[in-house]
Amino acid sequence: MTGSAALLTDRYELTMVDAALQSGTAERESVFEAFARRLPDGRRYGVLAGTGRMLELIAEFRFDDPELEWLRANDVVRPATLDWLADYRFSGDIWGYREGEAYFPGSPLVTVQGSFAEAVVLETLILSVLNYDSAVASAAARMSSVAIGRPLAEMGSRRTNERSAVAAARAAYIAGFDATSNLEAGRTWQVPTMGTAAHSFTLLHDSEADAFRAQVEAMGPDTTLLIDTYDIERGVATAIEVAGTGLGAVRIDSGDLPTVVAAVRRQLDDLGAVHTKITVTSDLDEYLIAALSGSPVDAFGVGTRVATGSGHPAAGMVYKLVARRGDDGTWVDVAKSSAHKASVGGRKHAVRRLDGSRTARDEIVIVDAGEPVVGTDAPGDTSDAGGTATERDLVVPLMQAGVPDERWLGPEGTRLAREHRAAAMQELPIEAFRLGAGDPAIPTTYR
């Protein structure tokens, strides 16, 4: 699919604009906020991802002639609203948490200020990006924490749609993965790419030895040979016969992994291939990676579970109006009071309280914060408090007058988000990284 992304939205976004234009309320200055009421069941923290992608999409959000003609033909909105959409350019301001930041229930992740019409029309776009990318990043961060420094490759392109595959690769990279199999993610976001051969390549040849020989001749002995198409023990022996003891790695994609990995390591060592690494890629998730922490695995490849949020494919974020100008020009706080879906009105700022050891203890959301406060750029940017508690501002400017902050865009923004995620993880208390179900690692309080 090519062209504008303007119709990748819900109909009611445009019908709200239509009705607001007719009632004269469309131009009321408004503040919207994206946040999560709760974390997915069992999770102790979330990782925000998608911000850089979101900003680029907002800057390019346009209703071109094909989109306007379809809306006209299907009588979605009135002709006057079509004229308004034809001139649509977001001209407001956006603040929020830095991409890669850890978040908790109630965190004001993205705050959008502009006219009601120009801000509400972005709801579906903002949530579709943040909910998916943050779900992937949150799962990937859990996997990264239990991999204990061993490389992780994202391999989930075939388990999601073609657009989400690129977003998943980027989000996983921000959250600590080292590479992806997706080439478009490499081209667009400069995520390192990896990959050698699948079982079909072995099956193509008359023998496993012929397949290994062809791969080594094409890619060199430092390649990774897939050894479980037939018999694993025989596959290891054949791999070393063909490539020699300098073979880069073998990959295992099946079997009882703790048992199989131990046996393969012994066999490789017995054959003199003591430096040949072992990569495993069999339906891994954070729990299986943790179970393999004591095994001689050198690298992991994760597909389905990372690209689908490891059981939580959406982060559960919502986008709500929290303040608007009244007829007298003053700000009016607004909020839902629905059962189990209540929200907190008012513009917000957020800080994270750190104790003397620079461990996070509270997420503090400041309500009716007035004009936005510009936060520090990274966890490490707060001054040394000399062993006393301190607070780190979490909110930074993302877009001003419709122009995104260049720092957060493109490959460089992705790299900065990856660095920020790593630093933010260093602040979390140790209980945040337990895989068992539990409450958020730190509480959210309002003041």
C-alpha positions in Angstrom: 0.0 0.0 0.0 1.3 3.4 -0.9 0.2 7.0 -0.5 -1.1 8.9 2.5 -1.7 7.2 5.9 -4.6 9.6 6.7 -7.3 6.9 6.3 -5.5 4.5 8.6 -7.8 5.8 11.2 -11.2 5.3 12.7 -14.3 6.9 11.2 -15.4 8.5 14.4 -12.3 10.7 14.5 -13.5 12.5 11.4 -17.2 12.6 12.4 -16.2 14.2 15.6 -14.3 16.9 13.6 -17.3 17.2 11.4 -19.7 17.8 14.3 -17.3 20.1 16.2 -16.8 22.3 13.1 -20.6 22.6 12.8 -21.0 23.4 16.5 -18.2 25.9 16.6 -16.1 24.0 19.1 -13.5 22.6 16.7 -11.0 25.4 17.4 -11.1 25.2 21.2 -7.5 24.9 22.4 -7.3 21.4 23.9 -4.8 19.1 25.7 -4.9 15.4 25.0 -2.8 12.8 26.8 -1.7 9.3 25.9 -1.2 7.0 29.0 -1.8 3.5 30.2 -4.3 2.9 33.0 -2.5 -0.3 33.9 0.3 -2.5 32.8 -0.4 -5.8 31.1 -1.1 -8.6 33.6 2.1 -9.7 35.4 4.3 -7.0 34.0 6.2 -4.8 36.4 7.2 -2.0 34.0 6.7 -1.0 30.4 9.1 0.5 27.8 7.9 3.3 25.6 8.6 2.9 21.9 7.4 4.3 18.7 7.8 8.0 19.5 10.2 8.7 16.7 8.0 6.9 14.2 4.9 8.7 15.5 6.5 12.1 15.1 7.4 11.5 11.5 4.0 10.2 10.7 2.3 13.2 12.3 4.5 15.6 10.4 3.5 13.9 7.1 -0.2 13.4 8.0 -2.1 14.7 5.0 -5.5 14.2 3.3 -4.6 14.1 -0.4 -7.0 14.0 -3.3 -7.5 10.2 -3.4 -8.4 10.2 0.3 -10.7 13.2 0.0 -12.4 11.8 -3.0 -13.1 8.5 -1.2 -14.5 10.4 1.8 -16.7 12.4 -0.5 -18.0 9.4 -2.4 -18.8 7.6 0.8 -20.5 10.6 2.4 -18.3 10.3 5.6 -18.3 14.0 6.4 -19.8 17.3 5.0 -18.2 19.2 2.1 -17.1 21.9 4.5 -15.2 19.4 6.6 -13.6 18.0 3.5 -12.3 21.5 2.8 -10.9 21.6 6.3 -9.2 18.2 5.9 -7.7 19.2 2.6 -5.8 22.0 4.5 -4.9 19.8 7.5 -1.5 20.3 8.9 -0.8 19.6 12.6 0.4 23.0 14.0 0.3 22.2 17.7 2.8 21.2 20.3 3.7 17.7 21.7 5.6 16.8 24.8 6.2 13.4 26.4 8.5 10.8 27.8 11.6 10.1 25.8 11.5 7.0 23.6 13.0 4.1 25.4 11.9 5.4 28.8 10.4 3.0 31.4 6.8 3.8 32.2 4.2 2.9 34.8 0.4 3.2 35.1 -0.7 6.8 34.8 2.5 8.0 33.2 1.7 11.0 30.9 3.6 9.4 27.9 2.5 11.9 25.2 0.8 15.2 25.7 -0.7 16.9 22.6 -1.8 20.5 22.6 -3.7 22.2 19.7 -7.2 22.8 18.6 -9.6 20.1 19.4 -10.0 19.2 15.7 -6.4 19.0 14.8 -5.5 17.0 17.9 -8.4 14.5 18.0 -7.9 13.4 14.4 -4.5 12.0 15.5 -5.9 9.7 18.1 -5.9 6.5 16.1 -2.5 7.2 14.6 -0.8 7.9 17.9 -2.3 4.9 19.7 -1.7 2.4 16.8 2.0 3.3 16.9 2.5 3.5 20.6 0.4 0.5 21.6 2.2 -1.9 19.2 5.7 -0.6 19.4 5.6 -0.4 23.2 4.2 -3.9 23.5 7.1 -5.2 21.5 9.7 -3.1 23.3 8.3 -4.1 26.7 8.5 -7.8 25.8 11.9 -7.4 24.2 13.2 -5.6 27.3 12.2 -8.6 29.5 14.0 -10.9 27.1 17.1 -8.7 27.1 17.2 -8.6 30.9 17.3 -12.4 31.2 19.7 -12.9 28.3 22.4 -11.6 30.6 24.4 -9.9 27.9 24.2 -12.6 25.3 23.2 -11.3 21.8 19.5 -11.3 20.8 18.3 -11.2 17.2 14.7 -10.3 16.2 13.3 -12.7 13.7 9.5 -12.1 13.8 8.8 -10.6 10.3 6.8 -13.7 9.2 4.6 -13.5 12.3 3.1 -10.1 11.8 2.1 -7.9 8.8 4.7 -6.3 6.6 4.5 -2.8 8.2 4.5 -4.1 11.7 7.5 -6.3 11.0 9.7 -3.2 10.4 8.2 -1.5 13.5 8.8 -4.6 15.6 12.5 -4.8 14.5 13.0 -1.2 15.5 11.2 -1.5 18.8 13.1 -4.7 19.8 16.4 -3.0 18.9 15.5 0.0 21.2 14.8 -2.5 23.9 18.1 -4.2 23.8 18.1 -6.7 20.9 21.3 -6.6 18.8 20.1 -7.3 15.3 17.1 -8.1 13.1 16.4 -10.4 10.1 14.3 -7.6 8.5 16.2 -5.8 5.8 13.8 -2.8 5.6 14.5 -2.1 9.3 18.2 -2.1 8.4 17.6 0.3 5.5 15.2 2.7 7.2 16.4 2.7 10.8 20.0 1.3 10.5 19.2 -1.7 12.8 22.0 -4.2 12.2 20.8 -7.2 10.1 21.7 -10.8 10.3 20.7 -14.2 8.7 22.2 -17.1 6.8 20.1 -20.0 5.8 16.9 -21.9 6.6 16.0 -25.6 6.5 14.9 -25.3 2.9 18.5 -24.6 1.8 19.6 -27.9 3.3 16.6 -29.7 1.8 17.5 -28.3 -1.6 20.8 -30.2 -1.7 21.4 -33.9 -2.2 23.0 -34.1 1.2 23.5 -32.0 4.4 27.2 -31.9 3.6 26.6 -30.4 0.2 24.4 -27.7 1.7 26.9 -26.8 4.3 29.7 -26.8 1.8 27.7 -24.4 -0.5 27.0 -22.1 2.4 30.6 -22.0 3.6 31.9 -21.4 0.1 29.5 -18.5 -0.3 29.7 -17.0 3.2 33.0 -18.2 4.7 33.7 -20.4 7.6 32.6 -17.8 10.1 29.0 -18.4 9.0 26.3 -20.1 11.2 25.2 -23.6 10.0 21.7 -24.9 10.9 22.3 -28.4 12.2 18.9 -29.8 13.0 17.3 -30.5 9.6 17.9 -34.2 10.2 19.9 -35.6 13.1 21.5 -33.0 15.3 24.5 -35.1 16.4 25.2 -36.0 12.8 24.7 -32.4 11.8 27.3 -31.2 14.2 29.8 -33.7 12.9 29.1 -32.8 9.3 29.4 -29.1 10.0 32.9 -29.5 11.5 33.9 -31.9 8.7 33.0 -29.3 6.1 33.9 -26.0 7.8 36.6 -27.1 10.2 37.1 -26.2 13.8 37.0 -22.5 13.0 33.3 -22.6 12.2 31.6 -19.5 13.5 28.5 -21.0 15.0 25.8 -23.6 14.8 22.1 -23.0 15.1 19.6 -25.2 16.9 15.9 -24.7 16.1 14.2 -27.7 17.7 14.3 -30.2 20.6 14.5 -30.0 24.4 16.9 -27.1 24.3 18.7 -27.3 27.6 19.5 -31.0 27.0 20.3 -30.5 23.3 22.5 -27.4 23.9 24.6 -29.2 26.5 25.1 -32.2 24.2 26.1 -30.0 21.2 28.6 -28.1 23.3 30.2 -31.3 24.5 30.4 -32.6 21.0 31.8 -29.4 19.5 34.5 -29.3 22.3 35.3 -32.9 21.7 35.8 -32.2 18.0 38.1 -29.3 18.8 35.6 -26.6 17.8 35.9 -24.9 21.2 35.3 -21.4 19.8 32.3 -22.4 17.7 29.3 -20.6 19.2 25.7 -22.0 19.7 22.6 -20.0 18.7 19.1 -21.2 19.5 15.9 -20.1 17.8 13.1 -22.4 18.8 9.9 -20.5 19.8 11.7 -18.6 22.5 10.2 -16.2 25.0 11.6 -14.6 28.1 10.8 -17.6 30.3 12.6 -20.1 28.0 15.5 -17.7 27.7 15.7 -17.4 31.5 15.6 -21.3 31.7 18.6 -21.4 29.4 20.6 -19.0 31.5 22.8 -21.8 32.8 23.2 -23.5 29.4 26.1 -22.9 27.1 24.0 -20.8 24.7 25.9 -17.9 23.0 23.0 -16.1 21.2 19.3 -16.2 20.9 17.0 -15.6 17.9 13.4 -14.7 18.8 10.5 -14.5 16.4 6.8 -14.9 17.2 6.9 -14.0 20.9 8.8 -10.7 20.5 6.8 -9.5 17.4 3.5 -10.2 19.2 4.4 -8.7 22.6 4.9 -12.1 24.3 1.3 -12.6 25.1 0.4 -8.9 25.2 0.1 -7.6 21.6 -1.1 -4.1 22.7 0.2 -2.0 25.5 -3.3 -0.8 26.5 -2.6 2.9 26.1 -5.5 5.4 25.7 -5.7 8.9 24.4 -8.0 11.2 26.4 -8.9 14.9 26.5 -7.7 16.2 29.8 -8.0 20.0 29.5 -9.6 22.6 27.2 -10.0 26.4 27.1 -13.3 27.7 28.4 -15.3 30.5 26.7 -13.5 32.9 29.0 -10.1 31.7 27.9 -9.2 29.9 31.1 -8.2 26.3 31.2 -10.8 23.8 32.3 -9.7 20.4 33.5 -11.9 17.5 32.1 -11.9 13.8 32.9 -13.9 10.6 32.5 -15.6 9.2 35.6 -16.7 5.9 34.0 -16.4 2.9 36.2 -13.0 1.3 35.9 -12.1 3.8 33.2 -11.8 7.0 35.2 -9.0 9.4 34.1 -7.3 12.3 35.9 -7.9 15.7 34.3 -5.5 18.5 33.8 -2.1 19.0 32.1 0.5 17.0 33.8 4.3 16.8 34.3 6.1 13.8 35.7 9.3 13.1 37.6 10.9 10.0 38.9 12.1 10.0 42.5 15.5 8.3 42.9 17.0 7.4 46.3 20.6 8.0 47.2 21.7 4.9 45.3 20.0 6.3 42.2 17.3 3.6 42.3 13.8 4.6 41.2 11.3 4.6 44.1 8.3 6.6 42.8 6.7 7.9 39.6 5.3 11.3 40.6 2.7 12.9 38.3 2.2 16.6 38.9 -1.4 17.6 38.0 -2.3 21.2 36.7 1.4 21.7 36.1 0.9 24.9 34.1 3.1 25.4 31.1 5.1 22.3 30.2 8.4 21.8 32.1 11.4 20.7 29.9 13.0 17.7 31.4 16.5 16.4 31.3 17.6 14.3 28.4 18.7 11.1 30.1 18.8 9.4 33.4 22.5 10.1 33.8 21.9 13.8 33.2 20.6 14.5 36.7 23.3 16.0 39.0 25.0 13.9 41.5 22.9 14.3 44.7 25.7 13.1 46.9 23.8 10.1 48.2 20.5 11.9 48.8 17.2 11.5 47.1 16.6 13.4 43.9 14.0 13.8 41.1 14.5 13.3 37.4 12.2 15.2 35.0 10.7 12.8 32.5 8.9 15.0 30.0 10.8 16.5 27.1 9.6 18.6 24.0 8.8 16.4 21.0 7.2 18.8 18.5 6.8 22.5 18.5 4.3 24.4 16.2 4.0 21.2 14.1 7.7 20.7 13.7 9.2 17.6 15.3 12.4 17.8 17.3 15.1 16.4 14.9 16.9 14.7 17.8 14.2 12.0 18.0 13.9 11.2 14.3 15.4 8.7 12.0 18.3 6.3 12.7 19.9 8.7 15.1 16.7 9.1 17.1 16.5 5.3 17.2 20.1 5.0 18.5 19.4 7.6 21.2 16.3 5.7 22.2 18.3 2.5 22.5 20.8 4.3 24.7 18.1 5.9 26.8 16.4 2.5 27.4 19.6 1.0 28.7 20.2 3.9 31.1 16.6 3.9 32.3 16.8 0.2 33.1 19.8 0.9 35.4 17.5 3.0 37.6 14.8 0.3 38.2 14.8 -1.7 41.4 15.9 -5.3 41.1 12.4 -6.6 41.6 11.4 -5.0 38.3 13.2 -7.8 36.5 11.4 -10.7 38.1 9.4 -12.6 35.5 6.7 -13.8 38.0 3.5 -11.8 38.2 3.6 -8.8 40.5 2.7 -5.2 41.0 4.4 -2.3 39.1 8.0 -2.0 40.3 7.4 1.5 41.6 4.1 3.2 42.5 2.6 6.2 40.7 1.4 9.0 42.9 -0.3 12.3 42.0 0.4 15.7 43.6 
